Amino acid sequence: MDLNTLWFILIAVLFIGFFFLEGFDYGVGILLPFLGKKDEERRMIINTIGPFWDGNEVWMITAGGAIFAAFPNWYATLFSGFYIALFLLLAALIVRAVSFEYRSKVESQAWRNLWDWAIFFGSLIPAILWGVAVANLVKGTPIDENMTFVGNFFDLLSPFTILGGLATLFAFLLHGAYFLTLKAGSPIMERAKATADKLWIPTIVIAGLFLVWLSFPSGKILSILATLIAAVALIGAGLQARAGKLGWAFALTGVTIAFFTISLFAALYPNVMVSSIDPAYNLTIYNASSSPYTLKVMTVVALIFVPIVLVYQGWTYYTFRERVTRDVELEY
């Protein structure tokens, strides 16, 4: 395995970690106004992700940094071509971050409702846009011989990419609902369980259709196998939840998201972006990459610092492992 392939795999791993962690994060934010009937309940919901949400976003920043350093041409084409979508994503994330900090600054129900809905939209928009974005990587966008995106925002929208946005939305919603069954006390736990039961079948249909549409036309065995594993895990998640094994249900939605991401990257490899104009203009792990020396230096740096980040984040989840109930002092 050469360093180009290694870094393609490492970026895929970063996106797996990001979608797994930020996936339940987004799901909880979207469910907030519906599962929390009064302010105390909404504060309980927010506090389930309060210690984690900003740390989870580090995975996104790290993935973006890895793309910039390892595949600068991919980064340049991606960020110029997806500029409007990424601007909307960034704006939503800023609003979301501000909302967590500002909602309890004023003792007013109208004020808190405003920021609760800001958390909702700040979670909903990224949950959809990430699916649209990654679907476009495989589907293809107008890229010319100079690795320049020559289309517009509406070129990013198609039945396939919209289905991709819905697939990530429903997957994150289900993942977030199962997370709340593990982290929130009554009555949020029961409402989250009932919501997850309702979301399960639609998620199977939407995510399953997208994955089949993604993997089978590619003809790549790893992508097809990852799709099958994701489907089995998603079916198993609902069955485990109905048997009362909610920890297993959450773990299996995590497996679904992980193999969803593997299927996508496997279908994409060795490309990093596909040109809809001419396959000769595809960006690959070779023509979009940094120099071999840069990749070597990055590999050494990653071997040193990634384990430190993993240990720190693991410690955070261990420290705040207790269920959030009415008896817990609420921060947000």
ZIJOTA-V462749 format. One record per residue. N is the residue number from 0. SS is DSSP state (H for helix, E for strand, L for the rest). OMEGA is omega in degrees with one decimal (NA if undefined). NEAR is the number of other C-alpha atoms within 8 Angstrom. Layout:
N SS OMEGA NEAR
N SS OMEGA NEAR
This chain:
0 L 178.1 4
1 L -176.3 5
2 H 178.1 9
3 H 178.2 11
4 H 179.5 10
5 H -178.6 9
6 H 172.3 10
7 H 179.0 9
8 H -179.2 8
9 H 177.1 8
10 H 175.7 11
11 H 179.3 11
12 H 178.0 8
13 H 178.0 12
14 H 174.2 12
15 H 178.6 12
16 H -179.4 10
17 H -178.3 13
18 H 177.8 10
19 H -174.6 11
20 H -178.6 9
21 H 177.9 11
22 H 178.7 15
23 H 177.0 15
24 H 177.0 11
25 H -178.8 15
26 H 178.9 16
27 H 179.7 16
28 H 179.7 13
29 H -178.0 13
30 H -173.9 11
31 H -175.1 13
32 H -174.5 11
33 H -179.7 6
34 H 177.9 11
35 L -176.0 12
36 L 177.9 8
37 L -170.5 6
38 H -179.1 9
39 H -179.8 8
40 H 177.7 11
41 H 176.4 13
42 H 176.0 11
43 H -179.1 13
44 H -178.9 14
45 H -178.5 13
46 H 174.5 12
47 H 179.1 12
48 H -176.6 10
49 H -178.2 8
50 L -168.6 10
51 L -165.3 9
52 H -178.2 10
53 H 175.8 7
54 H 178.5 9
55 H -179.0 11
56 H 176.1 10
57 H 179.3 8
58 H 177.3 12
59 H -179.8 11
60 H 179.6 8
61 H 178.2 9
62 H 177.5 11
63 H 177.2 9
64 H 178.7 8
65 H 176.8 10
66 H 180.0 12
67 H -175.2 12
68 H -175.5 10
69 H -176.5 13
70 L -174.3 13
71 H 178.6 12
72 H 174.4 12
73 H -179.7 14
74 H -176.5 11
75 H -179.3 9
76 H -179.4 11
77 H -174.3 9
78 H 175.0 9
79 H -178.7 8
80 H -177.7 12
81 L -170.3 10
82 H -176.7 9
83 H 179.6 7
84 H -179.7 9
85 H 175.3 9
86 H 177.3 8
87 H 178.3 9
88 H -178.7 11
89 H 179.3 8
90 H 179.2 8
91 H -179.3 13
92 H 176.7 11
93 H 178.6 9
94 H -179.1 11
95 H -179.4 14
96 H 179.0 8
97 H -177.3 8
98 H 179.3 12
99 H -175.0 11
100 H -170.5 9
101 H -169.4 9
102 L -177.5 12
103 L -179.0 8
104 L -178.6 6
105 L 179.5 8
106 L -179.3 7
107 L -178.7 6
108 H 178.6 7
109 H 177.7 6
110 H -178.0 10
111 H 176.6 13
112 H 178.2 8
113 H -177.0 8
114 H 175.4 12
115 H 177.2 12
116 H 174.2 9
117 H 174.9 11
118 H 178.3 14
119 H -177.9 14
120 H 177.7 11
121 H 175.3 14
122 H -178.0 15
123 H -175.4 12
124 H 176.9 11
125 H -179.5 12
126 H 178.3 14
127 H -173.9 13
128 H 178.1 11
129 H 177.6 10
130 H 177.6 16
131 H -177.0 15
132 H -176.5 11
133 H 176.3 10
134 H 178.9 12
135 H 178.3 11
136 H -178.1 12
137 H -177.9 12
138 H -177.9 10
139 L 178.4 10
140 E -178.7 15
141 L 178.6 11
142 E -177.1 16
143 L -175.4 12
144 L 179.2 7
145 L -177.0 6
146 L -178.0 11
147 L 175.3 9
148 E -175.1 11
149 L -180.0 8
150 L 177.6 9
151 L -175.3 7
152 H -175.4 10
153 H 173.1 5
154 H -179.8 9
155 H -176.7 11
156 L 178.2 9
157 L 177.2 7
158 H -178.7 6
159 H -176.7 10
160 H 176.0 15
161 H 175.4 11
162 H 175.8 11
163 H 177.0 15
164 H 177.7 14
165 H -179.8 12
166 H 178.6 13
167 H 178.8 13
168 H -177.3 13
169 H 178.4 13
170 H 179.8 13
171 H 177.1 13
172 H -179.8 16
173 H 178.6 15
174 H 179.5 14
175 H 178.8 14
176 H 178.0 16
177 H 176.4 15
178 H -179.9 11
179 H 177.3 14
180 H -179.4 14
181 H -171.1 10
182 H -176.2 12
183 E 175.2 14
184 L 178.8 11
185 L 1.3 7
186 L -176.7 6
187 H -178.7 14
188 H -178.1 13
189 H 178.7 9
190 H 178.7 9
191 H 178.1 13
192 H 179.2 12
193 H 178.7 8
194 H 178.6 9
195 H 178.7 11
196 H 179.5 11
197 H -177.6 8
198 H -169.8 11
199 H -176.9 10
200 H 176.3 8
201 H 178.7 9
202 H 177.3 13
203 H -177.1 11
204 H -174.6 8
205 H -179.4 12
206 H 179.1 14
207 H 179.0 10
208 H 179.8 8
209 H -177.6 12
210 H 177.1 11
211 H 178.6 10
212 H -179.2 9
213 H -165.9 12
214 H -172.5 15
215 H 176.4 10
216 H -180.0 6
217 H -179.5 8
218 L -177.6 8
219 L -171.7 10
220 H -178.4 6
221 H 179.0 9
222 H 179.5 17
223 H 179.0 13
224 H 178.6 9
225 H 176.6 12
226 H -179.6 14
227 H 178.2 8
228 H 178.3 10
229 H -179.5 14
230 H 179.5 11
231 H 179.9 8
232 H -179.4 12
233 H 175.9 12
234 H 179.5 9
235 H 179.9 10
236 H -179.9 14
237 H -180.0 11
238 H 177.7 9
239 H 178.7 12
240 H -179.5 13
241 H 175.8 8
242 L 178.8 6
243 L -179.1 6
244 L -171.4 9
245 H 175.4 11
246 H 177.0 8
247 H 178.8 10
248 H 178.7 15
249 H 179.8 12
250 H -177.3 9
251 H 172.7 12
252 H 173.9 14
253 H 176.4 10
254 H 177.8 10
255 H -179.6 13
256 H 179.7 13
257 H -177.6 13
258 H 168.7 12
259 H -179.1 12
260 H 178.0 11
261 H 179.0 12
262 H -179.1 17
263 H -178.5 14
264 H 177.9 10
265 H 176.8 10
266 H -177.2 13
267 H -173.9 11
268 L 3.8 8
269 L 175.8 7
270 E 169.2 10
271 E 169.7 12
272 E -177.6 13
273 L 176.0 15
274 E 176.3 15
275 L 179.3 10
276 L -177.2 9
277 L 178.2 8
278 H 178.5 8
279 H -179.0 6
280 H 178.3 13
281 L 169.8 13
282 E -177.7 15
283 E 179.5 12
284 L 179.9 13
285 L -177.6 7
286 L 179.4 7
287 L -168.8 11
288 L 171.7 13
289 L 179.5 10
290 L 178.0 6
291 H -179.9 7
292 H 177.9 6
293 H -179.8 10
294 H 178.1 13
295 H 180.0 9
296 H -180.0 8
297 H 180.0 10
298 H 178.4 8
299 H 179.9 8
300 H -179.4 8
301 H -179.4 8
302 H -179.6 8
303 H -167.9 8
304 H -179.3 8
305 H 177.0 8
306 H 178.8 8
307 H 179.0 8
308 H -179.3 8
309 H 179.1 8
310 H -179.2 8
311 H -178.5 8
312 H 175.4 9
313 H 177.7 8
314 H 179.2 8
315 H -179.3 10
316 H 178.5 9
317 H -177.9 7
318 H -177.6 6
319 L -175.5 7
320 L -174.7 7
321 L 178.1 5
322 L 178.6 9
323 E -179.6 12
324 L 177.8 9
325 L -177.4 8
326 L -179.5 5
327 L 177.1 6
328 L -175.5 5
329 L -177.3 7
330 L -171.0 5
331 L NA 10
